[in-house]
Amino acid sequence: MQCLKSAAALLIRSCCNNNKSKLSHSFLTHFPQHSRSLSSSPPTEDDLDNQVLVEDKANSRSAILNRPSALNALNTNMGARLLKLYKAWEKDSSVGFVTLKGSGRAFSAGGDIVNLYHLINQGKWEACREFFGTLYTFIYVLGTYLKPHVAILNGITMGGGTGISIPGTFRLATDKTVFATPETLIGFHPDAGASFFLSHLPGHLGEYLALTGETLNGAEMIACGLATHYTNSEKLRLVEHHLGKLVTDDPSVIETSLEQYGDLVYPNKMSVLGRIEMVDKCFSHDTVEEIFDALEREAAETNDPWFNSTLRRLKEASPLSLKVSLRSIQEGRFQTLDQCLVREYRMSLQGISKQISGDFCEGVRARMVDKDLAPKWNPPSLEQVSEDMVDRYFSPLGESEPDLDLPTKQREAFT
């Protein structure tokens, strides 16, 4: 993965009203549609294969996430198929590079968390463990991939969708890209490698994104280094056609091709880029309580509505998730990609076990199943979240629940 560079930019709630409405639709109302499929007939092997399609090009392969009605939400099968395909392509001398894109109006809205919600409530712990283990292992393989990789992030790119794209060589954003890691709003934490790449953003932009779950558009992604290239969506067919004709395994040749169709864009004047010093001032603190205090102090002194809107956003999130997520980003700043994934796997299994809190299932219920948008967090306030509760998220799983075993001896880890 290329280093995430400087020049901070970021999401703002007013990032783009159209994009925001897409995010709201996908995050709050779409997932229940595909959760109902759990009661239907089991998918056939052909159906499973069709969830990730393959296109053979002159000297490359293209994987296409193909669950458009579910905004390409990732499940265990998709992770396993991607893992199998990518390992085979890495060994194939006829494959120079690989591209990944989504069908429909999303790259990927993240993990299929409604399916996960049902698995938890059905007590299918092994299936839950397999879900996280498979996807996290693929992310590590992508992050250590020996061939150039191009992720085309046209449309919604959230949660796990960011994890299966950002560790690759190139990330192409467009005017339709909507990036977010909104896990705190469902009682979870930014995972799938998010604690690695968010913590490497300029300043304390990562803490801001992780805690608020706010969105970035394509221009902001390119400005802060989450994307490497930007192209208006109307030119994507030309880009893909050109990439399909390339016969190369040279990253510089691919980069030149992407630049050939690139567009020069800048975050608009309402972007948080203009407030980056305030983001650092408020989100650089060691505790969530100190972040709240800093935002409240600035709100009182400046009468700037941005501080109050940020506070309102934070108050929508699970108090426990806020504290867990902040610590995760802080630790990620000093860890390699594999260390972050192993830790996040531990956190994810602890977080869905209901032994510490039931916030994940409650958050998914409130926002995606019943859609009453009124989660009852436990604990309900920051003051009631003990240090012990947070520590338990990061504690070992035990002998019966081993940590994630990544192929670090065969594949070099990120530093």
Buried (B, 14 or more C-beta within 10 A) or exposed (E): BBEBBEEBBBBBBBBBEEBBEBBEBBBBEBBBEBBEEEEEEEEEEEEBBBBBBEEEBEBBBBBBBBBEEBBBBBBBBBBBBBBEBBBEBBEEEEBBBBBBBBBBBBBBBBBBBBBBBBBBEEEBBEBBBBBBBBBBBBBBBBBBBEBBBBBBBBBBBBBBBBBBBBBBBBBBBBBBBBBBBBBBBBBBBBBBBBBBBBBBBBBBBBBBBBBBBBBBBBBBBBBBBBBBBBBBBEBBEEBBEBBBEBEBBEBEBBBEBBEEBBBEBEBBEBBBBBBBEBBBBBBEBEEBBBBBEBBBEBBEEEEEEBBBBBBEBBEBBBBBBBBBBBBBBBBBBEBBBBBBBBBBBBBBBBBBBBEBBBBBBBBBBBBBBEEEEEBEBBBEEBEEBEEEBBEBBBEEBEEEEEEBEBEBEEBEBBE
